[in-house]
Amino acid sequence: MFDAELVTIMRGALAQAALEVCPDSSTQVLMAERILQSAAKGTRSQEAFRIIATEAAAESERLRLLNPPHSRHAEQSLVDHEDEKEFW
């Protein structure tokens, strides 16, 4: 368990980082997870936590850009072609 003072520091770092990067909810969860992992390894600095959270957000954004969601139209087109094969 983390002491109350450290939890306050971690929350402050997450809030600071969130103001910088405006993350969606899933990215903010990732940022918090990375802060907790870092604290478990001994990190105690609010600035270090903020940097870790900001890097997690950047990583999440890079992955999102490299793996864009598939469009519904492309998926529907694939389904339509499968239906045609069964029909003919």
VOMARSE-54262 format. One record per residue (C-alpha): residue in three letters; x, y, z. Coordinates in steps of 0.001 Angstrom, whole numbers, padded with zeros to 6 digits, always signed. Last residue first. Example, Ala and Ser with C-alpha at 12.3 -4.5 7.8 and 13.67 -1.06 7.14 Angstrom:
SER+013670-001060+007140 ALA+012300-004500+007800 
***
This chain:
TRP-023941-018282-055968 PHE-025684-017315-052723 GLU-022896-018448-050429 LYS-020291-016464-052348 GLU-022547-013400-052390 ASP-022949-013520-048602 GLU-019159-013510-048200 HIS-018928-010491-050490 ASP-021505-008601-048408 VAL-019611-009417-045206 LEU-016402-007964-046658 SER-018251-004824-047754 GLN-019691-004482-044257 GLU-016185-004550-042763 ALA-014932-001928-045208 HIS-017960+000288-044556 ARG-017618-000034-040788 SER-014175+001519-041015 HIS-011289-000269-039396 PRO-009796+001447-036379 PRO-006389+003046-036893 ASN-003378+000990-035806 LEU-000254+003122-036251 LEU-002036+006310-035174 ARG-003591+004651-032127 LEU-000272+003089-031185 ARG+001453+006478-031375 GLU-001338+008032-029264 SER-000964+005389-026559 GLU+002801+005885-026500 ALA+002338+009641-026146 ALA-000093+009120-023271 ALA+002347+006766-021545 GLU+005129+009331-022019 THR+002958+011995-020363 ALA+002261+009682-017425 ILE+005960+008893-016951 ILE+006856+012585-017162 ARG+004216+013475-014570 PHE+005401+010679-012255 ALA+008996+011941-012502 GLU+007804+015485-011725 GLN+005818+014252-008726 SER+008925+012511-007398 ARG+008575+009301-005359 THR+009677+006513-007719 GLY+010420+003291-005864 LYS+009503+000421-008179 ALA+005931+000320-006835 ALA+005723+004040-007541 SER+006660+003388-011171 GLN+003987+000755-011544 LEU+001426+003092-009999 ILE+002380+005923-012362 ARG+002208+003544-015331 GLU-001281+002439-014316 ALA-002426+006041-013931 MET-001249+006872-017466 LEU-002924+003755-018850 VAL-006187+004738-017141 GLN-005856+008237-018620 THR-005382+006700-022047 SER-008595+004698-021658 SER-010502+007791-020503 ASP-009416+010044-023362 PRO-006319+012131-022789 CYS-006083+015956-022745 VAL-002254+015998-023146 GLU-001015+018788-020885 LEU-003965+018974-018492 ALA-003880+015184-018134 ALA-000179+015352-017228 GLN-000860+017797-014414 ALA-003799+015739-013104 LEU-001732+012538-013196 ALA+001102+014254-011329 GLY-001282+015565-008703 ARG-002823+012133-008237 MET+000638+010611-007769 ILE+001635+013250-005204 THR-001611+012768-003275 VAL-001080+008998-003297 LEU+002449+009572-001998 GLU+001133+011635+000909 ALA-001550+009082+001740 ASP+000926+006207+002072 PHE+001063+003573-000642 MET+000000+000000+000000 
***
